[in-house]
Amino acid sequence: MVKILVACGTGICTSTMAADKLKKELEKRGKANNVSITQCKVAELSSKAADYDLIVATTQVSSKISTPVISGLPFLTGVGIDKVVDEVVEKLNL
């Protein structure tokens, strides 16, 4: 099981939107079966990041985080979603 952590400022609104859209896009591509998506506040990343394979963030992430980070802003703007999902698939070898 591949674990993705979706982070935003409060762990509620934009991370929910990004997580939902990411899940739908992965399902469209037949890549959602072995993926677990969890949400959190960006402030929680330092304690949670090590347990995840990838972070998708809608806000800036500390450079101290060693887990790979992808910008989730396209899930909010609607521009470049395919490119971000391609990057997720590639980074996780899905």
mmCIF file of the C-alpha atoms, coordinates in Angstrom:
data_MODEL
# 
_entry.id   MODEL 
# 
loop_
_atom_site.group_PDB 
_atom_site.id 
_atom_site.type_symbol 
_atom_site.label_atom_id 
_atom_site.label_alt_id 
_atom_site.label_comp_id 
_atom_site.label_asym_id 
_atom_site.label_entity_id 
_atom_site.label_seq_id 
_atom_site.pdbx_PDB_ins_code 
_atom_site.Cartn_x 
_atom_site.Cartn_y 
_atom_site.Cartn_z 
_atom_site.occupancy 
_atom_site.B_iso_or_equiv 
_atom_site.pdbx_formal_charge 
_atom_site.auth_seq_id 
_atom_site.auth_comp_id 
_atom_site.auth_asym_id 
_atom_site.auth_atom_id 
_atom_site.pdbx_PDB_model_num 
ATOM 1  C CA . MET A 1 1  ? 0.000   0.000  0.000   1.00 0.00 ? 1  MET A CA 1 
ATOM 2  C CA . VAL A 1 2  ? 1.344   3.394  -1.053  1.00 0.00 ? 2  VAL A CA 1 
ATOM 3  C CA . LYS A 1 3  ? 0.587   6.206  1.396   1.00 0.00 ? 3  LYS A CA 1 
ATOM 4  C CA . ILE A 1 4  ? -0.015  9.814  0.315   1.00 0.00 ? 4  ILE A CA 1 
ATOM 5  C CA . LEU A 1 5  ? -0.391  12.648 2.820   1.00 0.00 ? 5  LEU A CA 1 
ATOM 6  C CA . VAL A 1 6  ? -2.300  15.711 1.586   1.00 0.00 ? 6  VAL A CA 1 
ATOM 7  C CA . ALA A 1 7  ? -1.501  18.830 3.616   1.00 0.00 ? 7  ALA A CA 1 
ATOM 8  C CA . CYS A 1 8  ? -2.940  22.335 3.775   1.00 0.00 ? 8  CYS A CA 1 
ATOM 9  C CA . GLY A 1 9  ? -2.878  25.168 6.284   1.00 0.00 ? 9  GLY A CA 1 
ATOM 10 C CA . THR A 1 10 ? -5.698  23.865 8.493   1.00 0.00 ? 10 THR A CA 1 
ATOM 11 C CA . GLY A 1 11 ? -6.047  20.244 7.357   1.00 0.00 ? 11 GLY A CA 1 
ATOM 12 C CA . ILE A 1 12 ? -9.680  20.787 6.440   1.00 0.00 ? 12 ILE A CA 1 
ATOM 13 C CA . CYS A 1 13 ? -10.806 22.703 3.378   1.00 0.00 ? 13 CYS A CA 1 
ATOM 14 C CA . THR A 1 14 ? -8.194  22.734 0.637   1.00 0.00 ? 14 THR A CA 1 
ATOM 15 C CA . SER A 1 15 ? -6.679  19.394 1.631   1.00 0.00 ? 15 SER A CA 1 
ATOM 16 C CA . THR A 1 16 ? -10.141 17.820 1.347   1.00 0.00 ? 16 THR A CA 1 
ATOM 17 C CA . MET A 1 17 ? -10.596 19.290 -2.121  1.00 0.00 ? 17 MET A CA 1 
ATOM 18 C CA . ALA A 1 18 ? -7.137  18.188 -3.243  1.00 0.00 ? 18 ALA A CA 1 
ATOM 19 C CA . ALA A 1 19 ? -7.475  14.693 -1.741  1.00 0.00 ? 19 ALA A CA 1 
ATOM 20 C CA . ASP A 1 20 ? -10.878 14.138 -3.370  1.00 0.00 ? 20 ASP A CA 1 
ATOM 21 C CA . LYS A 1 21 ? -9.675  15.270 -6.792  1.00 0.00 ? 21 LYS A CA 1 
ATOM 22 C CA . LEU A 1 22 ? -6.465  13.225 -6.535  1.00 0.00 ? 22 LEU A CA 1 
ATOM 23 C CA . LYS A 1 23 ? -8.442  10.111 -5.599  1.00 0.00 ? 23 LYS A CA 1 
ATOM 24 C CA . LYS A 1 24 ? -10.860 10.609 -8.524  1.00 0.00 ? 24 LYS A CA 1 
ATOM 25 C CA . GLU A 1 25 ? -8.001  11.125 -10.988 1.00 0.00 ? 25 GLU A CA 1 
ATOM 26 C CA . LEU A 1 26 ? -6.168  8.027  -9.743  1.00 0.00 ? 26 LEU A CA 1 
ATOM 27 C CA . GLU A 1 27 ? -9.414  6.017  -10.027 1.00 0.00 ? 27 GLU A CA 1 
ATOM 28 C CA . LYS A 1 28 ? -9.866  7.207  -13.639 1.00 0.00 ? 28 LYS A CA 1 
ATOM 29 C CA . ARG A 1 29 ? -6.404  5.851  -14.424 1.00 0.00 ? 29 ARG A CA 1 
ATOM 30 C CA . GLY A 1 30 ? -6.984  2.580  -12.562 1.00 0.00 ? 30 GLY A CA 1 
ATOM 31 C CA . LYS A 1 31 ? -4.256  3.466  -10.056 1.00 0.00 ? 31 LYS A CA 1 
ATOM 32 C CA . ALA A 1 32 ? -6.283  3.959  -6.847  1.00 0.00 ? 32 ALA A CA 1 
ATOM 33 C CA . ASN A 1 33 ? -6.423  0.354  -5.605  1.00 0.00 ? 33 ASN A CA 1 
ATOM 34 C CA . ASN A 1 34 ? -3.128  0.339  -3.708  1.00 0.00 ? 34 ASN A CA 1 
ATOM 35 C CA . VAL A 1 35 ? -3.192  3.985  -2.584  1.00 0.00 ? 35 VAL A CA 1 
ATOM 36 C CA . SER A 1 36 ? -4.137  5.359  0.807   1.00 0.00 ? 36 SER A CA 1 
ATOM 37 C CA . ILE A 1 37 ? -4.745  9.122  1.049   1.00 0.00 ? 37 ILE A CA 1 
ATOM 38 C CA . THR A 1 38 ? -4.757  10.955 4.398   1.00 0.00 ? 38 THR A CA 1 
ATOM 39 C CA . GLN A 1 39 ? -5.098  14.651 5.194   1.00 0.00 ? 39 GLN A CA 1 
ATOM 40 C CA . CYS A 1 40 ? -3.360  16.850 7.766   1.00 0.00 ? 40 CYS A CA 1 
ATOM 41 C CA . LYS A 1 41 ? -2.345  20.390 8.698   1.00 0.00 ? 41 LYS A CA 1 
ATOM 42 C CA . VAL A 1 42 ? 0.993   21.539 7.305   1.00 0.00 ? 42 VAL A CA 1 
ATOM 43 C CA . ALA A 1 43 ? 2.117   22.072 10.932  1.00 0.00 ? 43 ALA A CA 1 
ATOM 44 C CA . GLU A 1 44 ? 1.739   18.310 11.515  1.00 0.00 ? 44 GLU A CA 1 
ATOM 45 C CA . LEU A 1 45 ? 4.083   17.309 8.677   1.00 0.00 ? 45 LEU A CA 1 
ATOM 46 C CA . SER A 1 46 ? 7.219   17.179 10.798  1.00 0.00 ? 46 SER A CA 1 
ATOM 47 C CA . SER A 1 47 ? 5.700   14.445 12.973  1.00 0.00 ? 47 SER A CA 1 
ATOM 48 C CA . LYS A 1 48 ? 3.828   12.556 10.221  1.00 0.00 ? 48 LYS A CA 1 
ATOM 49 C CA . ALA A 1 49 ? 5.865   12.810 7.002   1.00 0.00 ? 49 ALA A CA 1 
ATOM 50 C CA . ALA A 1 50 ? 8.211   9.895  7.701   1.00 0.00 ? 50 ALA A CA 1 
ATOM 51 C CA . ASP A 1 51 ? 5.248   7.472  7.666   1.00 0.00 ? 51 ASP A CA 1 
ATOM 52 C CA . TYR A 1 52 ? 4.244   8.450  4.104   1.00 0.00 ? 52 TYR A CA 1 
ATOM 53 C CA . ASP A 1 53 ? 5.649   7.826  0.629   1.00 0.00 ? 53 ASP A CA 1 
ATOM 54 C CA . LEU A 1 54 ? 4.600   11.199 -0.807  1.00 0.00 ? 54 LEU A CA 1 
ATOM 55 C CA . ILE A 1 55 ? 3.223   14.543 0.340   1.00 0.00 ? 55 ILE A CA 1 
ATOM 56 C CA . VAL A 1 56 ? 0.867   16.625 -1.787  1.00 0.00 ? 56 VAL A CA 1 
ATOM 57 C CA . ALA A 1 57 ? 0.711   20.118 -0.293  1.00 0.00 ? 57 ALA A CA 1 
ATOM 58 C CA . THR A 1 58 ? -1.458  23.121 -1.113  1.00 0.00 ? 58 THR A CA 1 
ATOM 59 C CA . THR A 1 59 ? 0.854   25.393 0.877   1.00 0.00 ? 59 THR A CA 1 
ATOM 60 C CA . GLN A 1 60 ? 4.601   25.738 1.457   1.00 0.00 ? 60 GLN A CA 1 
ATOM 61 C CA . VAL A 1 61 ? 6.355   22.850 3.204   1.00 0.00 ? 61 VAL A CA 1 
ATOM 62 C CA . SER A 1 62 ? 9.490   23.088 5.318   1.00 0.00 ? 62 SER A CA 1 
ATOM 63 C CA . SER A 1 63 ? 12.671  22.073 3.537   1.00 0.00 ? 63 SER A CA 1 
ATOM 64 C CA . LYS A 1 64 ? 13.431  19.873 6.573   1.00 0.00 ? 64 LYS A CA 1 
ATOM 65 C CA . ILE A 1 65 ? 10.820  17.347 5.380   1.00 0.00 ? 65 ILE A CA 1 
ATOM 66 C CA . SER A 1 66 ? 12.643  14.471 3.668   1.00 0.00 ? 66 SER A CA 1 
ATOM 67 C CA . THR A 1 67 ? 9.545   12.829 2.151   1.00 0.00 ? 67 THR A CA 1 
ATOM 68 C CA . PRO A 1 68 ? 9.050   13.887 -1.510  1.00 0.00 ? 68 PRO A CA 1 
ATOM 69 C CA . VAL A 1 69 ? 6.636   16.828 -1.846  1.00 0.00 ? 69 VAL A CA 1 
ATOM 70 C CA . ILE A 1 70 ? 4.467   17.732 -4.855  1.00 0.00 ? 70 ILE A CA 1 
ATOM 71 C CA . SER A 1 71 ? 2.467   20.964 -5.117  1.00 0.00 ? 71 SER A CA 1 
ATOM 72 C CA . GLY A 1 72 ? -1.262  20.349 -4.924  1.00 0.00 ? 72 GLY A CA 1 
ATOM 73 C CA . LEU A 1 73 ? -2.238  23.839 -6.108  1.00 0.00 ? 73 LEU A CA 1 
ATOM 74 C CA . PRO A 1 74 ? -3.489  22.543 -9.488  1.00 0.00 ? 74 PRO A CA 1 
ATOM 75 C CA . PHE A 1 75 ? -6.220  20.653 -7.607  1.00 0.00 ? 75 PHE A CA 1 
ATOM 76 C CA . LEU A 1 76 ? -7.467  24.025 -6.354  1.00 0.00 ? 76 LEU A CA 1 
ATOM 77 C CA . THR A 1 77 ? -7.081  26.036 -9.557  1.00 0.00 ? 77 THR A CA 1 
ATOM 78 C CA . GLY A 1 78 ? -8.065  23.288 -11.999 1.00 0.00 ? 78 GLY A CA 1 
ATOM 79 C CA . VAL A 1 79 ? -5.034  24.137 -14.147 1.00 0.00 ? 79 VAL A CA 1 
ATOM 80 C CA . GLY A 1 80 ? -2.439  21.402 -14.620 1.00 0.00 ? 80 GLY A CA 1 
ATOM 81 C CA . ILE A 1 81 ? -4.207  18.583 -12.775 1.00 0.00 ? 81 ILE A CA 1 
ATOM 82 C CA . ASP A 1 82 ? -3.158  15.938 -15.337 1.00 0.00 ? 82 ASP A CA 1 
ATOM 83 C CA . LYS A 1 83 ? 0.484   16.969 -15.012 1.00 0.00 ? 83 LYS A CA 1 
ATOM 84 C CA . VAL A 1 84 ? 0.376   16.705 -11.202 1.00 0.00 ? 84 VAL A CA 1 
ATOM 85 C CA . VAL A 1 85 ? -1.319  13.304 -11.316 1.00 0.00 ? 85 VAL A CA 1 
ATOM 86 C CA . ASP A 1 86 ? 1.302   12.146 -13.842 1.00 0.00 ? 86 ASP A CA 1 
ATOM 87 C CA . GLU A 1 87 ? 3.983   13.290 -11.387 1.00 0.00 ? 87 GLU A CA 1 
ATOM 88 C CA . VAL A 1 88 ? 2.312   11.414 -8.505  1.00 0.00 ? 88 VAL A CA 1 
ATOM 89 C CA . VAL A 1 89 ? 2.058   8.227  -10.585 1.00 0.00 ? 89 VAL A CA 1 
ATOM 90 C CA . GLU A 1 90 ? 5.685   8.543  -11.686 1.00 0.00 ? 90 GLU A CA 1 
ATOM 91 C CA . LYS A 1 91 ? 7.107   9.281  -8.197  1.00 0.00 ? 91 LYS A CA 1 
ATOM 92 C CA . LEU A 1 92 ? 5.237   6.346  -6.682  1.00 0.00 ? 92 LEU A CA 1 
ATOM 93 C CA . ASN A 1 93 ? 5.801   3.943  -9.597  1.00 0.00 ? 93 ASN A CA 1 
ATOM 94 C CA . LEU A 1 94 ? 2.061   3.217  -9.783  1.00 0.00 ? 94 LEU A CA 1 
# 
